[in-house]
Amino acid sequence: QLRWLREETDLPLAVGFGISKPEHVMPLRELADGVIIGSGIVRQLEDLVQGAVDRETTLKKIGQLANAMVSSTART
């Protein structure tokens, strides 16, 4: 369906349902202009709320996730 949308519009396309790992981004990078990463960040915040990790660790993990996602968007 994303391929069909790409053919039908010149508007930027962002995909964001269930994107939580770099492996989810890689197959989309040729068709999507952006990804929305809610799930992966919410998981990190859940650990913080449940007391499993502290704020500093949570921020570090979210930063690492963001960096990994950015790296996975590089088109070859």
N, C-alpha and C positions, 0 to 999 in steps of 0.2 A: 504494500500500500504506500509505503514511503517513496518508492520508485515512481509510482503513478503520480503522487503529489508533486514530486520534483519535476515531472514532465508537464504538469498542468499549471504551475505557477513559478513566477520569478521571485516571489516573496521568500525571505529567509525561513528555513524550517528548523525548529528545535524539537527534540524528542526528550521525553522526561518521565515515562512511566516505567518504574522498576530499574532505573539506571543507578547502580550502587558500586560497581567495580570497573576498573579500566577495561576488563575483558568485554564488558557490555558496550563500551564506546567504540572499540576497534571496528566492528562490522558496520557501524553507522557512519563513520567519518567520511565516506565518499558521497553519501546522500544527504546527511544532515549538516546544517550550518552551526548547530549548537546542541548541547545536551543540558538537561536540568537534573541535578544530582540531589534530590531530596532524601531518598531512602538511606543512602550511605551516611549522610550527616545525621539524620534522625537516629540511626543505630548508635552512633557515637554519643549523642546526647542522652539516649536512654541509659547507657552505662553510667553516665555522670549522675543522672537523677536517681538511679537505683543505688548509688554510692559505691559502685564497683571500681570507679577510678576518680581521681581528683580533677579539678578544673584545668590545671596545667597539662596533664596527660591528655585530656579530652581535646584541648586546643591543638596540641601537637599532632594528635591522630587526625584531626580534621584537616590540618595543614598538609600532612603527608598524603591524605586521600586526595585533596585538591591538586597537589603537585602531580600525583600519579595519573589523575584524570587528564590534566593538561598535557602531560607527556604522551598519553594514549591517543590524543587527537591529531598528532603530527601526521600529515599526509605524506606518503612517499612518492 
